[in-house]
Amino acid sequence: MGCDFGKKEKEVDKNNELKTSVIDIVMENDNANNDIHNLDYYQKLEQQELNGIKEDDSSYANYSTDIFQIINKIRLKPQQYADFIEDSMENIVESGEEENKKICFKKQIKVALNRGEPAFREAAKKLREIDSLPPLIFKDELCVPLPSSKSDIMNTNYLKNKVTQMRQSIKIDAYFKELVKSPKISALLMMVDDNRENSGKKRMLLLSNELKNIGISSGFVDGTFVAYYTFSR
């Protein structure tokens, strides 16, 4: 499941509380583990430690289930994840000539950053200011169907139109699209959210105390990975 936000974005009031709005996200109707519907699962989360990034991480087929678990671990232990963010700065590399310099994270997966290290430090600081949050609840009915063609992945209207259709029968408060296929790296980059146009907005949604439910659909379409996230109160 990268970032692509719609024109209507989440608004934040003076107390940083989420107001009704819309943000684009990607999801796939995959067969997620039954554990995510089991209340015992949430109790076990508190006993689990966050794992570091593995160079050979290839659990793309289970992205929706894995990323859901990682997100809830972060919500339960945001201060611990802040340390992980800072430790991950060693993966930031610069390339190109001075006038065309690019900052990338883990060069082999070609994820471009905007500010790089300052954004990582800022994200870590924000997570250290957050108290433990209750876990999100996975809702199958929130999952957006994957597109049938690669062109629809980059078409911002695809997700917007699907969410509009789904809103005729269910409530969706926010949504966005993610393109990084490694669950661990995807979670890290969404928490840092070092994107020129939308910095911090994914992190705000994933760590919201008002949004209670999440849907995540993910998969490959014509060889390109995409994930859709949707939220409701």
C-alpha positions in Angstrom: 0.0 0.0 0.0 3.3 6.3 -1.2 0.9 9.1 -0.9 -1.7 10.8 -3.1 -4.2 13.1 -1.4 -7.4 14.4 -2.9 -8.2 18.1 -3.3 -10.4 18.0 -0.2 -8.2 17.4 2.7 -8.6 16.7 6.4 -9.0 19.9 8.3 -7.5 20.5 11.7 -9.0 22.8 14.3 -7.1 24.7 16.9 -6.9 21.7 19.2 -5.6 19.5 16.3 -8.9 17.6 16.2 -9.9 16.0 13.0 -12.9 17.4 11.2 -14.9 15.8 8.4 -13.0 15.8 5.2 -11.4 13.6 2.6 -8.0 12.2 1.9 -7.1 9.6 -0.8 -5.8 6.1 0.2 -5.4 2.7 -1.4 -6.7 -0.8 -0.4 -7.3 -4.3 -1.6 -10.0 -6.8 -0.6 -7.5 -9.5 0.5 -8.2 -12.4 2.9 -6.8 -10.8 6.0 -6.1 -13.0 9.1 -9.1 -13.7 11.2 -6.9 -12.5 14.1 -7.7 -8.9 13.2 -11.3 -9.5 14.1 -10.5 -11.2 17.4 -10.3 -9.1 20.6 -7.6 -11.3 22.0 -5.4 -10.1 19.2 -5.3 -6.6 20.6 -4.3 -7.8 24.0 -1.3 -9.7 22.5 -0.1 -6.5 20.7 1.1 -5.0 24.0 3.5 -8.0 24.4 5.0 -7.6 21.0 8.1 -5.6 20.2 8.6 -3.6 17.0 11.0 -5.3 14.6 13.7 -3.5 12.6 13.7 -3.3 8.9 15.0 -6.4 7.2 17.0 -6.0 4.0 15.2 -9.1 2.5 11.7 -8.0 3.6 9.5 -9.6 1.0 6.2 -10.1 2.8 4.3 -8.1 0.1 1.6 -10.7 -0.3 0.5 -10.1 3.3 0.8 -6.3 3.2 -2.7 -5.5 4.5 -2.4 -7.8 7.5 1.2 -6.9 8.3 0.8 -3.2 8.0 -2.3 -3.2 10.1 -0.4 -5.0 12.9 2.5 -2.6 12.7 0.3 0.5 12.8 -1.4 -0.8 16.0 2.0 -1.5 17.5 3.0 2.1 16.8 -0.2 3.4 18.3 0.4 1.4 21.5 4.1 2.3 21.8 4.7 5.6 19.9 7.7 6.5 22.0 9.4 3.3 21.2 8.8 3.8 17.5 10.3 7.2 17.7 13.7 5.6 18.5 13.3 3.3 15.5 12.7 6.3 13.3 15.9 8.0 14.4 17.8 4.7 14.0 16.5 4.4 10.4 18.1 7.7 9.4 21.2 5.7 8.5 19.3 4.5 5.4 19.0 8.1 4.0 21.4 8.6 1.0 22.0 11.5 -1.3 22.6 11.2 -5.0 23.3 13.4 -8.0 25.1 16.6 -8.6 24.7 19.4 -6.1 22.2 21.3 -8.3 20.2 18.1 -8.8 20.7 16.4 -5.5 18.1 13.9 -4.5 17.5 12.5 -1.0 16.4 8.9 -1.0 15.6 6.3 1.6 17.1 2.8 1.0 18.3 3.5 -2.5 17.4 0.0 -3.8 13.7 0.7 -3.5 14.0 4.3 -4.9 11.8 6.2 -2.4 12.5 9.9 -2.8 12.3 12.2 0.2 11.7 15.9 0.5 13.7 17.1 3.5 15.3 13.8 4.6 16.9 13.8 8.1 15.1 16.9 9.5 11.8 15.3 8.7 12.8 12.0 10.4 13.8 13.9 13.6 10.6 16.0 13.5 8.5 12.8 13.2 10.4 11.2 16.1 9.8 14.3 18.3 6.0 14.2 17.5 5.7 10.5 18.4 7.4 11.1 21.7 4.7 13.7 22.5 1.9 11.1 21.9 0.5 8.9 24.6 -0.5 5.3 23.9 -3.5 5.1 21.7 -6.2 2.4 21.4 -5.8 0.0 18.5 -7.7 0.6 15.2 -10.3 -2.0 14.3 -10.1 -3.6 10.9 -13.4 -3.4 8.9 -13.7 -5.4 5.7 -16.5 -3.1 4.5 -14.1 -0.2 4.4 -11.8 -1.9 1.9 -11.7 -0.3 -1.5 -11.6 -2.7 -4.5 -8.3 -2.6 -6.5 -8.4 -1.1 -10.0 -8.2 -3.4 -13.0 -5.5 -1.4 -14.8 -2.3 0.2 -13.9 -3.4 3.6 -15.3 -6.1 3.8 -12.6 -3.5 3.6 -9.9 -2.1 7.1 -10.7 -5.6 8.4 -11.6 -6.7 10.3 -8.5 -10.3 10.1 -9.6 -10.3 6.3 -9.3 -10.1 6.3 -5.5 -12.3 9.4 -5.1 -15.0 7.8 -7.2 -14.9 4.5 -5.4 -15.1 6.2 -2.0 -18.1 8.3 -3.3 -19.9 5.1 -4.3 -19.1 3.3 -1.0 -20.4 6.3 1.0 -23.9 5.6 -0.3 -24.0 2.7 2.2 -21.2 3.2 4.7 -19.5 6.2 6.4 -15.9 7.0 5.4 -14.2 10.0 7.0 -10.8 9.9 5.4 -8.8 7.9 2.8 -5.4 7.9 1.0 -3.2 5.9 -1.3 0.2 4.2 -0.5 2.6 2.8 -3.1 5.5 1.3 -1.0 5.2 -2.4 -1.0 7.3 -3.4 2.0 5.1 -3.2 5.2 7.9 -2.1 7.5 9.3 0.5 5.2 5.8 1.7 4.2 4.9 2.2 7.9 8.1 4.1 8.6 7.7 6.4 5.6 4.0 7.1 6.4 5.0 8.0 10.0 7.8 10.3 8.8 5.5 11.5 5.9 8.3 13.5 4.2 6.2 14.6 1.2 6.4 18.1 -0.2 2.6 18.6 -0.5 1.2 16.5 2.3 3.8 16.3 5.0 2.4 14.9 8.2 -1.1 14.2 7.0 -0.8 10.4 6.8 0.7 10.3 10.2 -2.1 12.5 11.6 -4.7 10.0 10.3 -2.9 6.9 11.4 -2.3 8.3 14.9 -5.7 9.9 15.3 -7.6 9.3 18.5 -10.9 10.1 16.8 -10.7 7.6 13.9 -11.6 4.1 15.3 -11.9 1.9 12.2 -9.6 1.2 9.2 -9.8 -0.7 6.0 -6.7 -1.6 4.0 -6.7 -3.2 0.5 -3.5 -3.9 -1.3 -2.0 -5.8 -4.2 -0.2 -5.7 -7.6 -2.0 -4.3 -10.7 -0.1 -4.9 -13.9 3.1 -5.3 -11.8 2.6 -2.1 -9.8 1.9 -2.2 -6.1 -0.8 -0.1 -4.6 -2.6 0.0 -1.2 -5.7 2.0 -0.3 -6.5 3.1 3.3 -9.9 4.2 4.5 -11.0 5.4 8.0 -14.2 6.0 9.9 -15.0 7.2 13.4 
